[in-house]
């Protein structure tokens, strides 16, 4: 699959994809592994991070920053007017 937009040159597609990947990475890592968990005790607040084990089988895919990064990058490209289309098969090397 490849991103395509009518009238877009290959260099413009690469630049927009790089921009969207960068923005998606910033957004996905800003809230990495869901919101922090605050624990109250002894009259003050302590910060517990992350609040779920990294290898927990009960984690939602929505907690995964790589999943979020991919979703956000695709959303950005679609917002710029691109759509995913099947890529042309490359000729086999002989």
PyMOL Python script that loads the backbone (N, CA, C, O; Angstrom):
from pymol import cmd

cmd.read_pdbstr("""\
ATOM      1  N   UNK A   1       0.854  -1.170   0.000  1.00  0.00           N
ATOM      2  CA  UNK A   1       0.000   0.000   0.000  1.00  0.00           C
ATOM      3  C   UNK A   1       0.903   1.238   0.000  1.00  0.00           C
ATOM      4  O   UNK A   1       2.010   1.217   0.538  1.00  0.00           O
ATOM      5  N   UNK A   2       0.406   2.309  -0.613  1.00  0.00           N
ATOM      6  CA  UNK A   2       1.154   3.558  -0.647  1.00  0.00           C
ATOM      7  C   UNK A   2       0.177   4.727  -0.587  1.00  0.00           C
ATOM      8  O   UNK A   2      -0.986   4.615  -0.976  1.00  0.00           O
ATOM      9  N   UNK A   3       0.686   5.851  -0.087  1.00  0.00           N
ATOM     10  CA  UNK A   3      -0.122   7.060  -0.016  1.00  0.00           C
ATOM     11  C   UNK A   3      -0.149   7.735  -1.376  1.00  0.00           C
ATOM     12  O   UNK A   3       0.860   7.790  -2.079  1.00  0.00           O
ATOM     13  N   UNK A   4      -1.323   8.248  -1.737  1.00  0.00           N
ATOM     14  CA  UNK A   4      -1.470   8.904  -3.029  1.00  0.00           C
ATOM     15  C   UNK A   4      -2.438  10.074  -2.893  1.00  0.00           C
ATOM     16  O   UNK A   4      -3.422  10.016  -2.156  1.00  0.00           O
ATOM     17  N   UNK A   5      -2.126  11.137  -3.629  1.00  0.00           N
ATOM     18  CA  UNK A   5      -3.016  12.294  -3.705  1.00  0.00           C
ATOM     19  C   UNK A   5      -2.892  12.845  -5.114  1.00  0.00           C
ATOM     20  O   UNK A   5      -1.792  12.925  -5.659  1.00  0.00           O
ATOM     21  N   UNK A   6      -4.002  13.220  -5.695  1.00  0.00           N
ATOM     22  CA  UNK A   6      -3.994  13.726  -7.061  1.00  0.00           C
ATOM     23  C   UNK A   6      -3.113  14.968  -7.161  1.00  0.00           C
ATOM     24  O   UNK A   6      -3.262  15.915  -6.389  1.00  0.00           O
ATOM     25  N   UNK A   7      -2.210  14.949  -8.109  1.00  0.00           N
ATOM     26  CA  UNK A   7      -1.333  16.083  -8.359  1.00  0.00           C
ATOM     27  C   UNK A   7      -0.110  16.164  -7.457  1.00  0.00           C
ATOM     28  O   UNK A   7       0.679  17.099  -7.585  1.00  0.00           O
ATOM     29  N   UNK A   8       0.067  15.217  -6.556  1.00  0.00           N
ATOM     30  CA  UNK A   8       1.219  15.261  -5.636  1.00  0.00           C
ATOM     31  C   UNK A   8       2.405  14.530  -6.258  1.00  0.00           C
ATOM     32  O   UNK A   8       2.275  13.399  -6.725  1.00  0.00           O
ATOM     33  N   UNK A   9       3.552  15.185  -6.259  1.00  0.00           N
ATOM     34  CA  UNK A   9       4.791  14.571  -6.733  1.00  0.00           C
ATOM     35  C   UNK A   9       5.337  13.638  -5.651  1.00  0.00           C
ATOM     36  O   UNK A   9       4.966  13.748  -4.483  1.00  0.00           O
ATOM     37  N   UNK A  10       6.212  12.728  -6.045  1.00  0.00           N
ATOM     38  CA  UNK A  10       6.774  11.752  -5.114  1.00  0.00           C
ATOM     39  C   UNK A  10       7.506  12.438  -3.962  1.00  0.00           C
ATOM     40  O   UNK A  10       7.408  11.998  -2.817  1.00  0.00           O
ATOM     41  N   UNK A  11       8.231  13.502  -4.258  1.00  0.00           N
ATOM     42  CA  UNK A  11       8.970  14.213  -3.207  1.00  0.00           C
ATOM     43  C   UNK A  11       8.015  14.852  -2.203  1.00  0.00           C
ATOM     44  O   UNK A  11       8.299  14.864  -1.005  1.00  0.00           O
ATOM     45  N   UNK A  12       6.888  15.384  -2.674  1.00  0.00           N
ATOM     46  CA  UNK A  12       5.893  15.980  -1.778  1.00  0.00           C
ATOM     47  C   UNK A  12       5.262  14.916  -0.894  1.00  0.00           C
ATOM     48  O   UNK A  12       5.028  15.155   0.291  1.00  0.00           O
ATOM     49  N   UNK A  13       4.986  13.747  -1.455  1.00  0.00           N
ATOM     50  CA  UNK A  13       4.410  12.649  -0.670  1.00  0.00           C
ATOM     51  C   UNK A  13       5.387  12.246   0.431  1.00  0.00           C
ATOM     52  O   UNK A  13       4.981  12.057   1.578  1.00  0.00           O
ATOM     53  N   UNK A  14       6.684  12.111   0.090  1.00  0.00           N
ATOM     54  CA  UNK A  14       7.696  11.746   1.092  1.00  0.00           C
ATOM     55  C   UNK A  14       7.802  12.815   2.181  1.00  0.00           C
ATOM     56  O   UNK A  14       7.912  12.481   3.361  1.00  0.00           O
ATOM     57  N   UNK A  15       7.771  14.083   1.805  1.00  0.00           N
ATOM     58  CA  UNK A  15       7.865  15.165   2.789  1.00  0.00           C
ATOM     59  C   UNK A  15       6.647  15.185   3.713  1.00  0.00           C
ATOM     60  O   UNK A  15       6.790  15.346   4.925  1.00  0.00           O
ATOM     61  N   UNK A  16       5.453  15.025   3.146  1.00  0.00           N
ATOM     62  CA  UNK A  16       4.244  15.002   3.972  1.00  0.00           C
ATOM     63  C   UNK A  16       4.229  13.791   4.895  1.00  0.00           C
ATOM     64  O   UNK A  16       3.823  13.903   6.052  1.00  0.00           O
ATOM     65  N   UNK A  17       4.667  12.629   4.397  1.00  0.00           N
ATOM     66  CA  UNK A  17       4.701  11.424   5.228  1.00  0.00           C
ATOM     67  C   UNK A  17       5.692  11.599   6.375  1.00  0.00           C
ATOM     68  O   UNK A  17       5.403  11.201   7.504  1.00  0.00           O
ATOM     69  N   UNK A  18       6.852  12.189   6.102  1.00  0.00           N
ATOM     70  CA  UNK A  18       7.841  12.425   7.157  1.00  0.00           C
ATOM     71  C   UNK A  18       7.300  13.407   8.197  1.00  0.00           C
ATOM     72  O   UNK A  18       7.493  13.212   9.397  1.00  0.00           O
ATOM     73  N   UNK A  19       6.630  14.451   7.740  1.00  0.00           N
ATOM     74  CA  UNK A  19       6.028  15.425   8.650  1.00  0.00           C
ATOM     75  C   UNK A  19       4.986  14.756   9.537  1.00  0.00           C
ATOM     76  O   UNK A  19       4.962  14.974  10.748  1.00  0.00           O
ATOM     77  N   UNK A  20       4.127  13.943   8.933  1.00  0.00           N
ATOM     78  CA  UNK A  20       3.079  13.265   9.704  1.00  0.00           C
ATOM     79  C   UNK A  20       3.667  12.260  10.689  1.00  0.00           C
ATOM     80  O   UNK A  20       3.184  12.151  11.817  1.00  0.00           O
ATOM     81  N   UNK A  21       4.705  11.522  10.281  1.00  0.00           N
ATOM     82  CA  UNK A  21       5.342  10.582  11.207  1.00  0.00           C
ATOM     83  C   UNK A  21       5.959  11.316  12.393  1.00  0.00           C
ATOM     84  O   UNK A  21       5.864  10.851  13.529  1.00  0.00           O
ATOM     85  N   UNK A  22       6.588  12.453  12.136  1.00  0.00           N
ATOM     86  CA  UNK A  22       7.173  13.233  13.225  1.00  0.00           C
ATOM     87  C   UNK A  22       6.138  13.761  14.193  1.00  0.00           C
ATOM     88  O   UNK A  22       6.304  13.674  15.409  1.00  0.00           O
ATOM     89  N   UNK A  23       5.068  14.310  13.645  1.00  0.00           N
ATOM     90  CA  UNK A  23       3.991  14.820  14.502  1.00  0.00           C
ATOM     91  C   UNK A  23       3.334  13.689  15.291  1.00  0.00           C
ATOM     92  O   UNK A  23       3.016  13.852  16.469  1.00  0.00           O
ATOM     93  N   UNK A  24       3.131  12.541  14.638  1.00  0.00           N
ATOM     94  CA  UNK A  24       2.515  11.393  15.315  1.00  0.00           C
ATOM     95  C   UNK A  24       3.412  10.884  16.435  1.00  0.00           C
ATOM     96  O   UNK A  24       2.924  10.534  17.510  1.00  0.00           O
ATOM     97  N   UNK A  25       4.726  10.840  16.190  1.00  0.00           N
ATOM     98  CA  UNK A  25       5.650  10.380  17.233  1.00  0.00           C
ATOM     99  C   UNK A  25       5.585  11.308  18.442  1.00  0.00           C
ATOM    100  O   UNK A  25       5.547  10.844  19.582  1.00  0.00           O
ATOM    101  N   UNK A  26       5.571  12.627  18.195  1.00  0.00           N
ATOM    102  CA  UNK A  26       5.498  13.575  19.304  1.00  0.00           C
ATOM    103  C   UNK A  26       4.230  13.370  20.122  1.00  0.00           C
ATOM    104  O   UNK A  26       4.274  13.351  21.353  1.00  0.00           O
ATOM    105  N   UNK A  27       3.115  13.219  19.442  1.00  0.00           N
ATOM    106  CA  UNK A  27       1.843  13.064  20.147  1.00  0.00           C
ATOM    107  C   UNK A  27       1.757  11.725  20.870  1.00  0.00           C
ATOM    108  O   UNK A  27       1.267  11.665  21.997  1.00  0.00           O
ATOM    109  N   UNK A  28       2.226  10.652  20.240  1.00  0.00           N
ATOM    110  CA  UNK A  28       2.133   9.324  20.852  1.00  0.00           C
ATOM    111  C   UNK A  28       3.050   9.200  22.062  1.00  0.00           C
ATOM    112  O   UNK A  28       2.681   8.559  23.046  1.00  0.00           O
ATOM    113  N   UNK A  29       4.228   9.796  22.009  1.00  0.00           N
ATOM    114  CA  UNK A  29       5.144   9.677  23.142  1.00  0.00           C
ATOM    115  C   UNK A  29       4.826  10.669  24.246  1.00  0.00           C
ATOM    116  O   UNK A  29       5.268  10.493  25.381  1.00  0.00           O
ATOM    117  N   UNK A  30       4.073  11.696  23.933  1.00  0.00           N
ATOM    118  CA  UNK A  30       3.670  12.653  24.975  1.00  0.00           C
ATOM    119  C   UNK A  30       2.824  11.964  26.025  1.00  0.00           C
ATOM    120  O   UNK A  30       2.976  12.236  27.216  1.00  0.00           O
ATOM    121  N   UNK A  31       1.942  11.082  25.609  1.00  0.00           N
ATOM    122  CA  UNK A  31       1.042  10.385  26.534  1.00  0.00           C
ATOM    123  C   UNK A  31       1.360   8.897  26.563  1.00  0.00           C
ATOM    124  O   UNK A  31       0.453   8.067  26.642  1.00  0.00           O
ATOM    125  N   UNK A  32       2.609   8.565  26.502  1.00  0.00           N
ATOM    126  CA  UNK A  32       3.050   7.176  26.419  1.00  0.00           C
ATOM    127  C   UNK A  32       2.512   6.321  27.562  1.00  0.00           C
ATOM    128  O   UNK A  32       2.554   6.711  28.729  1.00  0.00           O
ATOM    129  N   UNK A  33       2.011   5.153  27.196  1.00  0.00           N
ATOM    130  CA  UNK A  33       1.505   4.149  28.146  1.00  0.00           C
ATOM    131  C   UNK A  33       0.384   4.688  29.026  1.00  0.00           C
ATOM    132  O   UNK A  33       0.302   4.352  30.207  1.00  0.00           O
ATOM    133  N   UNK A  34      -0.468   5.515  28.459  1.00  0.00           N
ATOM    134  CA  UNK A  34      -1.657   6.043  29.121  1.00  0.00           C
ATOM    135  C   UNK A  34      -1.286   7.087  30.171  1.00  0.00           C
ATOM    136  O   UNK A  34      -0.109   7.363  30.408  1.00  0.00           O
ATOM    137  N   UNK A  35      -2.281   7.642  30.774  1.00  0.00           N
ATOM    138  CA  UNK A  35      -2.070   8.713  31.748  1.00  0.00           C
ATOM    139  C   UNK A  35      -1.417   8.168  33.020  1.00  0.00           C
ATOM    140  O   UNK A  35      -1.635   7.010  33.377  1.00  0.00           O
ATOM    141  N   UNK A  36      -0.628   8.981  33.698  1.00  0.00           N
ATOM    142  CA  UNK A  36       0.002   8.513  34.928  1.00  0.00           C
ATOM    143  C   UNK A  36      -1.026   8.262  36.021  1.00  0.00           C
ATOM    144  O   UNK A  36      -2.123   8.821  36.006  1.00  0.00           O
ATOM    145  N   UNK A  37      -0.660   7.437  36.940  1.00  0.00           N
ATOM    146  CA  UNK A  37      -1.536   7.081  38.045  1.00  0.00           C
ATOM    147  C   UNK A  37      -1.075   7.826  39.292  1.00  0.00           C
ATOM    148  O   UNK A  37       0.094   7.764  39.670  1.00  0.00           O
ATOM    149  N   UNK A  38      -1.985   8.510  39.906  1.00  0.00           N
ATOM    150  CA  UNK A  38      -1.647   9.249  41.121  1.00  0.00           C
ATOM    151  C   UNK A  38      -2.120   8.461  42.317  1.00  0.00           C
ATOM    152  O   UNK A  38      -3.253   7.982  42.350  1.00  0.00           O
ATOM    153  N   UNK A  39      -1.254   8.328  43.295  1.00  0.00           N
ATOM    154  CA  UNK A  39      -1.587   7.588  44.500  1.00  0.00           C
ATOM    155  C   UNK A  39      -1.569   8.551  45.676  1.00  0.00           C
ATOM    156  O   UNK A  39      -0.609   9.301  45.854  1.00  0.00           O
ATOM    157  N   UNK A  40      -2.620   8.533  46.474  1.00  0.00           N
ATOM    158  CA  UNK A  40      -2.707   9.419  47.631  1.00  0.00           C
ATOM    159  C   UNK A  40      -2.432   8.609  48.895  1.00  0.00           C
ATOM    160  O   UNK A  40      -2.953   7.507  49.070  1.00  0.00           O
ATOM    161  N   UNK A  41      -1.638   9.151  49.736  1.00  0.00           N
ATOM    162  CA  UNK A  41      -1.353   8.481  51.000  1.00  0.00           C
ATOM    163  C   UNK A  41      -0.480   9.366  51.867  1.00  0.00           C
ATOM    164  O   UNK A  41       0.306  10.163  51.355  1.00  0.00           O
ATOM    165  N   UNK A  42      -0.609   9.235  53.134  1.00  0.00           N
ATOM    166  CA  UNK A  42       0.175   9.994  54.104  1.00  0.00           C
ATOM    167  C   UNK A  42       0.045  11.505  53.905  1.00  0.00           C
ATOM    168  O   UNK A  42       0.947  12.265  54.258  1.00  0.00           O
ATOM    169  N   UNK A  43      -1.075  11.928  53.341  1.00  0.00           N
ATOM    170  CA  UNK A  43      -1.336  13.346  53.221  1.00  0.00           C
ATOM    171  C   UNK A  43      -0.674  14.029  52.031  1.00  0.00           C
ATOM    172  O   UNK A  43      -0.766  15.250  51.902  1.00  0.00           O
ATOM    173  N   UNK A  44      -0.009  13.277  51.158  1.00  0.00           N
ATOM    174  CA  UNK A  44       0.580  13.889  49.969  1.00  0.00           C
ATOM    175  C   UNK A  44       0.400  12.956  48.776  1.00  0.00           C
ATOM    176  O   UNK A  44       0.081  11.777  48.928  1.00  0.00           O
ATOM    177  N   UNK A  45       0.608  13.504  47.606  1.00  0.00           N
ATOM    178  CA  UNK A  45       0.363  12.773  46.376  1.00  0.00           C
ATOM    179  C   UNK A  45       1.700  12.272  45.809  1.00  0.00           C
ATOM    180  O   UNK A  45       2.669  13.027  45.724  1.00  0.00           O
ATOM    181  N   UNK A  46       1.738  11.013  45.431  1.00  0.00           N
ATOM    182  CA  UNK A  46       2.942  10.458  44.802  1.00  0.00           C
ATOM    183  C   UNK A  46       2.597  10.011  43.395  1.00  0.00           C
ATOM    184  O   UNK A  46       1.469   9.604  43.117  1.00  0.00           O
ATOM    185  N   UNK A  47       3.560  10.090  42.530  1.00  0.00           N
ATOM    186  CA  UNK A  47       3.358   9.760  41.117  1.00  0.00           C
ATOM    187  C   UNK A  47       3.847   8.346  40.856  1.00  0.00           C
ATOM    188  O   UNK A  47       5.011   8.038  41.115  1.00  0.00           O
ATOM    189  N   UNK A  48       2.989   7.491  40.352  1.00  0.00           N
ATOM    190  CA  UNK A  48       3.341   6.111  40.026  1.00  0.00           C
ATOM    191  C   UNK A  48       3.370   5.987  38.508  1.00  0.00           C
ATOM    192  O   UNK A  48       2.354   6.235  37.859  1.00  0.00           O
ATOM    193  N   UNK A  49       4.502   5.610  37.924  1.00  0.00           N
ATOM    194  CA  UNK A  49       4.605   5.534  36.463  1.00  0.00           C
ATOM    195  C   UNK A  49       5.339   4.299  36.035  1.00  0.00           C
ATOM    196  O   UNK A  49       6.357   3.994  36.657  1.00  0.00           O
ATOM    197  N   UNK A  50       4.929   3.565  35.044  1.00  0.00           N
ATOM    198  CA  UNK A  50       3.566   3.537  34.512  1.00  0.00           C
ATOM    199  C   UNK A  50       2.669   2.766  35.454  1.00  0.00           C
ATOM    200  O   UNK A  50       3.161   2.026  36.305  1.00  0.00           O
ATOM    201  N   UNK A  51       1.396   2.918  35.325  1.00  0.00           N
ATOM    202  CA  UNK A  51       0.489   2.281  36.268  1.00  0.00           C
ATOM    203  C   UNK A  51       0.113   0.865  35.860  1.00  0.00           C
ATOM    204  O   UNK A  51      -0.587   0.179  36.605  1.00  0.00           O
ATOM    205  N   UNK A  52       0.555   0.420  34.714  1.00  0.00           N
ATOM    206  CA  UNK A  52       0.335  -0.971  34.310  1.00  0.00           C
ATOM    207  C   UNK A  52       1.691  -1.578  33.947  1.00  0.00           C
ATOM    208  O   UNK A  52       2.562  -0.880  33.429  1.00  0.00           O
ATOM    209  N   UNK A  53       1.872  -2.864  34.214  1.00  0.00           N
ATOM    210  CA  UNK A  53       3.146  -3.485  33.834  1.00  0.00           C
ATOM    211  C   UNK A  53       3.344  -3.445  32.324  1.00  0.00           C
ATOM    212  O   UNK A  53       2.384  -3.589  31.567  1.00  0.00           O
ATOM    213  N   UNK A  54       4.568  -3.252  31.890  1.00  0.00           N
ATOM    214  CA  UNK A  54       4.834  -3.151  30.467  1.00  0.00           C
ATOM    215  C   UNK A  54       4.533  -4.443  29.724  1.00  0.00           C
ATOM    216  O   UNK A  54       4.208  -4.405  28.538  1.00  0.00           O
ATOM    217  N   UNK A  55       4.633  -5.587  30.396  1.00  0.00           N
ATOM    218  CA  UNK A  55       4.407  -6.868  29.739  1.00  0.00           C
ATOM    219  C   UNK A  55       3.065  -7.482  30.103  1.00  0.00           C
ATOM    220  O   UNK A  55       2.866  -8.682  29.910  1.00  0.00           O
ATOM    221  N   UNK A  56       2.155  -6.695  30.619  1.00  0.00           N
ATOM    222  CA  UNK A  56       0.869  -7.221  31.054  1.00  0.00           C
ATOM    223  C   UNK A  56       0.039  -7.708  29.869  1.00  0.00           C
ATOM    224  O   UNK A  56      -0.094  -6.994  28.875  1.00  0.00           O
ATOM    225  N   UNK A  57      -0.525  -8.924  29.964  1.00  0.00           N
ATOM    226  CA  UNK A  57      -1.402  -9.401  28.890  1.00  0.00           C
ATOM    227  C   UNK A  57      -2.748  -8.675  28.872  1.00  0.00           C
ATOM    228  O   UNK A  57      -3.534  -8.845  27.940  1.00  0.00           O
ATOM    229  N   UNK A  58      -3.010  -7.873  29.893  1.00  0.00           N
ATOM    230  CA  UNK A  58      -4.294  -7.189  29.994  1.00  0.00           C
ATOM    231  C   UNK A  58      -4.243  -5.768  29.463  1.00  0.00           C
ATOM    232  O   UNK A  58      -5.239  -5.046  29.518  1.00  0.00           O
ATOM    233  N   UNK A  59      -3.079  -5.359  28.944  1.00  0.00           N
ATOM    234  CA  UNK A  59      -2.971  -4.007  28.385  1.00  0.00           C
ATOM    235  C   UNK A  59      -3.790  -3.899  27.109  1.00  0.00           C
ATOM    236  O   UNK A  59      -3.845  -4.832  26.308  1.00  0.00           O
ATOM    237  N   UNK A  60      -4.405  -2.781  26.937  1.00  0.00           N
ATOM    238  CA  UNK A  60      -5.149  -2.502  25.719  1.00  0.00           C
ATOM    239  C   UNK A  60      -4.173  -2.079  24.625  1.00  0.00           C
ATOM    240  O   UNK A  60      -3.151  -1.463  24.928  1.00  0.00           O
ATOM    241  N   UNK A  61      -4.459  -2.394  23.356  1.00  0.00           N
ATOM    242  CA  UNK A  61      -3.612  -1.875  22.274  1.00  0.00           C
ATOM    243  C   UNK A  61      -3.593  -0.350  22.255  1.00  0.00           C
ATOM    244  O   UNK A  61      -2.660   0.253  21.725  1.00  0.00           O
ATOM    245  N   UNK A  62      -4.613   0.270  22.827  1.00  0.00           N
ATOM    246  CA  UNK A  62      -4.667   1.731  22.860  1.00  0.00           C
ATOM    247  C   UNK A  62      -3.607   2.312  23.790  1.00  0.00           C
ATOM    248  O   UNK A  62      -3.281   3.495  23.697  1.00  0.00           O
ATOM    249  N   UNK A  63      -3.064   1.478  24.692  1.00  0.00           N
ATOM    250  CA  UNK A  63      -1.992   1.925  25.579  1.00  0.00           C
ATOM    251  C   UNK A  63      -0.632   1.860  24.907  1.00  0.00           C
ATOM    252  O   UNK A  63       0.345   2.375  25.449  1.00  0.00           O
ATOM    253  N   UNK A  64      -0.548   1.242  23.743  1.00  0.00           N
ATOM    254  CA  UNK A  64       0.727   1.046  23.059  1.00  0.00           C
ATOM    255  C   UNK A  64       1.070   2.284  22.234  1.00  0.00           C
ATOM    256  O   UNK A  64       0.315   2.631  21.326  1.00  0.00           O
ATOM    257  N   UNK A  65       2.181   2.959  22.520  1.00  0.00           N
ATOM    258  CA  UNK A  65       2.498   4.180  21.775  1.00  0.00           C
ATOM    259  C   UNK A  65       2.790   3.916  20.299  1.00  0.00           C
ATOM    260  O   UNK A  65       2.577   4.798  19.467  1.00  0.00           O
ATOM    261  N   UNK A  66       3.273   2.720  19.958  1.00  0.00           N
ATOM    262  CA  UNK A  66       3.545   2.409  18.552  1.00  0.00           C
ATOM    263  C   UNK A  66       2.240   2.293  17.765  1.00  0.00           C
ATOM    264  O   UNK A  66       2.163   2.729  16.616  1.00  0.00           O
ATOM    265  N   UNK A  67       1.220   1.707  18.380  1.00  0.00           N
ATOM    266  CA  UNK A  67      -0.100   1.623  17.761  1.00  0.00           C
ATOM    267  C   UNK A  67      -0.668   3.026  17.569  1.00  0.00           C
ATOM    268  O   UNK A  67      -1.194   3.353  16.505  1.00  0.00           O
ATOM    269  N   UNK A  68      -0.558   3.846  18.603  1.00  0.00           N
ATOM    270  CA  UNK A  68      -1.079   5.206  18.523  1.00  0.00           C
ATOM    271  C   UNK A  68      -0.335   6.022  17.471  1.00  0.00           C
ATOM    272  O   UNK A  68      -0.948   6.800  16.741  1.00  0.00           O
ATOM    273  N   UNK A  69       0.987   5.847  17.389  1.00  0.00           N
ATOM    274  CA  UNK A  69       1.781   6.584  16.407  1.00  0.00           C
ATOM    275  C   UNK A  69       1.340   6.248  14.988  1.00  0.00           C
ATOM    276  O   UNK A  69       1.216   7.138  14.147  1.00  0.00           O
ATOM    277  N   UNK A  70       1.108   4.984  14.722  1.00  0.00           N
ATOM    278  CA  UNK A  70       0.666   4.561  13.396  1.00  0.00           C
ATOM    279  C   UNK A  70      -0.707   5.143  13.065  1.00  0.00           C
ATOM    280  O   UNK A  70      -0.937   5.629  11.957  1.00  0.00           O
ATOM    281  N   UNK A  71      -1.604   5.086  14.027  1.00  0.00           N
ATOM    282  CA  UNK A  71      -2.966   5.602  13.823  1.00  0.00           C
ATOM    283  C   UNK A  71      -2.950   7.111  13.587  1.00  0.00           C
ATOM    284  O   UNK A  71      -3.656   7.610  12.711  1.00  0.00           O
ATOM    285  N   UNK A  72      -2.153   7.829  14.358  1.00  0.00           N
ATOM    286  CA  UNK A  72      -2.089   9.278  14.217  1.00  0.00           C
ATOM    287  C   UNK A  72      -1.428   9.699  12.907  1.00  0.00           C
ATOM    288  O   UNK A  72      -1.841  10.684  12.296  1.00  0.00           O
ATOM    289  N   UNK A  73      -0.408   8.965  12.473  1.00  0.00           N
ATOM    290  CA  UNK A  73       0.245   9.281  11.192  1.00  0.00           C
ATOM    291  C   UNK A  73      -0.730   9.085  10.035  1.00  0.00           C
ATOM    292  O   UNK A  73      -0.772   9.901   9.113  1.00  0.00           O
ATOM    293  N   UNK A  74      -1.516   8.007  10.077  1.00  0.00           N
ATOM    294  CA  UNK A  74      -2.500   7.762   9.022  1.00  0.00           C
ATOM    295  C   UNK A  74      -3.569   8.858   9.024  1.00  0.00           C
ATOM    296  O   UNK A  74      -3.988   9.324   7.964  1.00  0.00           O
ATOM    297  N   UNK A  75      -4.004   9.264  10.210  1.00  0.00           N
ATOM    298  CA  UNK A  75      -4.999  10.332  10.312  1.00  0.00           C
ATOM    299  C   UNK A  75      -4.467  11.628   9.713  1.00  0.00           C
ATOM    300  O   UNK A  75      -5.188  12.333   9.006  1.00  0.00           O
ATOM    301  N   UNK A  76      -3.205  11.940   9.998  1.00  0.00           N
ATOM    302  CA  UNK A  76      -2.576  13.159   9.470  1.00  0.00           C
ATOM    303  C   UNK A  76      -2.530  13.127   7.942  1.00  0.00           C
ATOM    304  O   UNK A  76      -2.855  14.116   7.286  1.00  0.00           O
ATOM    305  N   UNK A  77      -2.129  12.000   7.384  1.00  0.00           N
ATOM    306  CA  UNK A  77      -2.052  11.890   5.924  1.00  0.00           C
ATOM    307  C   UNK A  77      -3.439  12.032   5.294  1.00  0.00           C
ATOM    308  O   UNK A  77      -3.591  12.693   4.266  1.00  0.00           O
ATOM    309  N   UNK A  78      -4.441  11.417   5.907  1.00  0.00           N
ATOM    310  CA  UNK A  78      -5.798  11.538   5.382  1.00  0.00           C
ATOM    311  C   UNK A  78      -6.294  12.980   5.480  1.00  0.00           C
ATOM    312  O   UNK A  78      -7.010  13.454   4.598  1.00  0.00           O
ATOM    313  N   UNK A  79      -5.916  13.670   6.541  1.00  0.00           N
ATOM    314  CA  UNK A  79      -6.314  15.070   6.699  1.00  0.00           C
ATOM    315  C   UNK A  79      -5.669  15.955   5.629  1.00  0.00           C
ATOM    316  O   UNK A  79      -6.219  16.997   5.274  1.00  0.00           O
ATOM    317  N   UNK A  80      -4.514  15.548   5.118  1.00  0.00           N
ATOM    318  CA  UNK A  80      -3.837  16.292   4.060  1.00  0.00           C
ATOM    319  C   UNK A  80      -4.360  15.917   2.675  1.00  0.00           C
ATOM    320  O   UNK A  80      -3.873  16.429   1.667  1.00  0.00           O
ATOM    321  N   UNK A  81      -5.344  15.030   2.624  1.00  0.00           N
ATOM    322  CA  UNK A  81      -5.963  14.681   1.354  1.00  0.00           C
ATOM    323  C   UNK A  81      -5.420  13.427   0.695  1.00  0.00           C
ATOM    324  O   UNK A  81      -5.777  13.133  -0.446  1.00  0.00           O
ATOM    325  N   UNK A  82      -4.567  12.681   1.383  1.00  0.00           N
ATOM    326  CA  UNK A  82      -4.014  11.449   0.814  1.00  0.00           C
ATOM    327  C   UNK A  82      -4.945  10.278   1.112  1.00  0.00           C
ATOM    328  O   UNK A  82      -5.764  10.319   2.030  1.00  0.00           O
ATOM    329  N   UNK A  83      -4.788   9.237   0.306  1.00  0.00           N
ATOM    330  CA  UNK A  83      -5.497   7.980   0.573  1.00  0.00           C
ATOM    331  C   UNK A  83      -4.565   6.842   0.233  1.00  0.00           C
ATOM    332  O   UNK A  83      -3.683   6.973  -0.616  1.00  0.00           O
ATOM    333  N   UNK A  84      -4.769   5.720   0.905  1.00  0.00           N
ATOM    334  CA  UNK A  84      -3.937   4.538   0.655  1.00  0.00           C
ATOM    335  C   UNK A  84      -4.478   3.792  -0.562  1.00  0.00           C
ATOM    336  O   UNK A  84      -5.674   3.517  -0.659  1.00  0.00           O
ATOM    337  N   UNK A  85      -3.580   3.475  -1.479  1.00  0.00           N
ATOM    338  CA  UNK A  85      -3.950   2.689  -2.659  1.00  0.00           C
ATOM    339  C   UNK A  85      -2.948   1.546  -2.797  1.00  0.00           C
ATOM    340  O   UNK A  85      -1.834   1.642  -2.281  1.00  0.00           O
ATOM    341  N   UNK A  86      -3.323   0.471  -3.481  1.00  0.00           N
ATOM    342  CA  UNK A  86      -2.368  -0.621  -3.688  1.00  0.00           C
ATOM    343  C   UNK A  86      -1.162  -0.143  -4.503  1.00  0.00           C
ATOM    344  O   UNK A  86      -1.315   0.568  -5.495  1.00  0.00           O
ATOM    345  N   UNK A  87       0.018  -0.537  -4.078  1.00  0.00           N
ATOM    346  CA  UNK A  87       1.241  -0.151  -4.784  1.00  0.00           C
ATOM    347  C   UNK A  87       1.406  -1.025  -6.021  1.00  0.00           C
ATOM    348  O   UNK A  87       0.971  -2.176  -6.050  1.00  0.00           O
ATOM    349  N   UNK A  88       2.035  -0.465  -7.027  1.00  0.00           N
ATOM    350  CA  UNK A  88       2.308  -1.226  -8.249  1.00  0.00           C
ATOM    351  C   UNK A  88       3.396  -2.248  -7.922  1.00  0.00           C
ATOM    352  O   UNK A  88       4.388  -1.911  -7.275  1.00  0.00           O
ATOM    353  N   UNK A  89       3.218  -3.492  -8.364  1.00  0.00           N
ATOM    354  CA  UNK A  89       4.259  -4.495  -8.076  1.00  0.00           C
ATOM    355  C   UNK A  89       5.550  -4.145  -8.801  1.00  0.00           C
ATOM    356  O   UNK A  89       5.531  -3.703  -9.950  1.00  0.00           O
ATOM    357  N   UNK A  90       6.676  -4.348  -8.113  1.00  0.00           N
ATOM    358  CA  UNK A  90       7.982  -4.083  -8.721  1.00  0.00           C
ATOM    359  C   UNK A  90       8.397  -5.284  -9.550  1.00  0.00           C
ATOM    360  O   UNK A  90       8.031  -6.421  -9.250  1.00  0.00           O
ATOM    361  N   UNK A  91       9.165  -5.018 -10.593  1.00  0.00           N
ATOM    362  CA  UNK A  91       9.666  -6.112 -11.423  1.00  0.00           C
ATOM    363  C   UNK A  91      10.677  -6.923 -10.616  1.00  0.00           C
ATOM    364  O   UNK A  91      11.484  -6.360  -9.876  1.00  0.00           O
ATOM    365  N   UNK A  92      10.629  -8.213 -10.758  1.00  0.00           N
ATOM    366  CA  UNK A  92      11.544  -9.088 -10.039  1.00  0.00           C
ATOM    367  C   UNK A  92      12.961  -8.920 -10.556  1.00  0.00           C
ATOM    368  O   UNK A  92      13.177  -8.820 -11.764  1.00  0.00           O
ATOM    369  N   UNK A  93      13.921  -8.889  -9.655  1.00  0.00           N
ATOM    370  CA  UNK A  93      15.327  -8.770 -10.063  1.00  0.00           C
ATOM    371  C   UNK A  93      15.796 -10.110 -10.619  1.00  0.00           C
ATOM    372  O   UNK A  93      15.471 -11.166 -10.077  1.00  0.00           O
ATOM    373  N   UNK A  94      16.549 -10.058 -11.686  1.00  0.00           N
ATOM    374  CA  UNK A  94      17.025 -11.307 -12.299  1.00  0.00           C
ATOM    375  C   UNK A  94      18.436 -11.569 -11.970  1.00  0.00           C
ATOM    376  O   UNK A  94      18.995 -12.576 -12.403  1.00  0.00           O
TER     377      UNK A  94
END
""", "prot")
cmd.dss("prot")
cmd.show_as("cartoon", "prot")
cmd.util.cbc("prot")
cmd.orient("prot")
